[in-house]
């Protein structure tokens, strides 16, 4: 049986075989693929940039440096707003039992009292014991801020 005599789907006619593409022009398809690829790349870039920003923000939030005078919470709550209090506050006062029990803090230039966490208080006791200075104890405290409290990583003289 010859090709032109077949019936049904596979019927072939004699002569060159031509196929017809009935969809959009190939250039439109290529452009559509490029647009989709660019959109995917753009979305990936946005995702990567967002992740980098979040990591950078958390890195900045993780370590804050607070400068000011090392004080105990008991004295700071009573006299912290008095001008010159931080410079006059002494090592002897910081080591008094009541003052030591109240905990430690940094009195900033704008007279805010930033309290230490429990580990920070332990670090402050060791820091105070090793101090040779008796007054005007200016410090830089590095740690993670949470409201008016800091989780202390390091205490240094300013």
C-alpha positions in Angstrom: 0.0 0.0 0.0 1.3 3.4 -0.9 1.5 6.5 1.3 -1.1 8.4 -0.5 -3.5 5.5 -0.3 -3.4 5.2 3.5 -6.3 6.4 5.5 -6.4 7.8 9.0 -4.0 9.9 10.9 -0.7 8.8 9.4 -1.7 9.6 5.9 1.1 11.2 4.0 0.9 12.9 0.7 3.6 12.6 -1.9 6.0 15.6 -2.1 8.0 17.6 0.4 6.7 17.4 4.0 5.9 20.8 5.5 5.0 21.4 9.1 3.1 24.4 10.2 3.6 26.2 13.5 0.4 27.7 14.5 1.6 29.4 17.8 3.1 32.9 18.2 6.2 33.9 16.3 9.4 32.3 17.6 10.9 35.7 18.3 7.9 36.4 20.7 8.6 33.1 22.5 12.3 33.9 22.8 11.4 37.3 24.2 8.9 35.8 26.6 11.6 33.3 27.9 14.0 36.2 28.4 11.5 38.2 30.3 10.6 35.2 32.5 14.3 34.5 33.1 14.9 38.2 33.9 11.9 38.2 36.3 13.3 35.1 38.0 16.8 36.7 38.3 15.2 39.9 39.6 13.2 38.0 42.2 16.4 36.1 43.3 18.3 39.4 43.5 15.6 40.9 45.7 15.6 37.8 47.9 19.4 37.8 48.3 19.4 41.6 49.0 16.6 41.2 51.6 18.5 38.4 53.4 21.7 40.5 53.4 19.9 43.5 54.9 18.3 41.3 57.6 21.7 39.8 58.5 23.3 43.3 58.5 20.6 44.7 60.7 20.9 41.8 63.1 24.6 42.3 63.2 24.2 45.9 64.1 21.6 45.1 66.7 23.8 42.4 68.2 26.6 44.7 69.4 26.0 48.2 70.6 28.6 50.3 72.4 27.3 52.5 75.3 29.6 55.2 76.7 29.2 56.7 80.1 30.0 56.5 83.8 30.0 53.1 85.6 27.4 53.5 88.5 25.4 51.2 90.7 21.6 51.2 90.3 20.8 52.3 93.9 22.8 55.5 93.6 21.8 56.2 90.0 18.1 55.9 90.8 18.5 58.4 93.7 21.1 60.9 92.4 21.6 60.0 88.7 19.9 63.2 87.5 22.1 65.4 89.6 24.7 67.2 87.4 28.3 65.9 87.9 27.1 62.7 89.7 28.8 60.3 87.3 32.2 62.0 87.7 32.0 62.1 91.5 30.8 58.5 91.9 33.6 56.4 93.5 35.0 52.9 93.4 34.4 52.7 97.2 30.7 53.3 96.7 30.5 50.7 93.8 31.9 48.1 96.2 29.5 48.8 99.1 27.3 45.8 99.8 24.0 47.6 99.2 25.2 49.2 96.0 26.7 45.9 94.8 23.4 44.1 95.4 21.4 46.7 93.5 23.4 45.9 90.3 25.4 48.0 87.9 24.6 50.3 85.0 26.0 53.0 82.7 25.0 56.5 83.2 25.1 58.1 79.7 25.7 61.8 78.9 22.0 62.4 78.5 21.5 60.9 82.0 19.9 57.6 80.9 20.6 54.7 83.2 21.3 51.5 81.1 21.2 48.5 83.5 23.4 45.4 83.2 22.1 41.9 83.0 23.2 39.3 85.6 26.3 38.3 83.7 27.1 42.0 83.2 26.9 42.6 86.9 29.4 39.7 87.5 31.7 41.2 84.9 31.4 44.6 86.5 32.4 43.3 89.9 35.6 41.8 88.5 36.2 45.0 86.5 35.8 47.2 89.6 38.0 45.0 91.7 40.8 45.4 89.1 40.4 49.2 88.8 43.1 51.5 89.9 41.0 54.6 89.4 38.8 55.7 92.3 36.6 58.3 90.7 35.4 59.5 87.3 35.1 55.9 86.0 34.2 56.4 82.3 33.5 53.1 80.5 32.5 51.7 77.1 30.2 48.8 77.5 29.6 46.6 74.5 26.7 44.3 74.3 23.1 43.7 73.1 20.6 46.3 74.0 17.0 45.4 75.0 15.1 48.4 76.2 16.9 50.0 79.0 19.1 46.9 79.7 22.2 45.7 78.1 23.5 42.1 77.9 27.2 42.9 78.5 29.9 41.4 76.3 32.8 43.6 77.4 33.5 46.5 79.8 36.5 48.8 79.1 37.8 52.1 80.4 37.1 55.0 78.1 
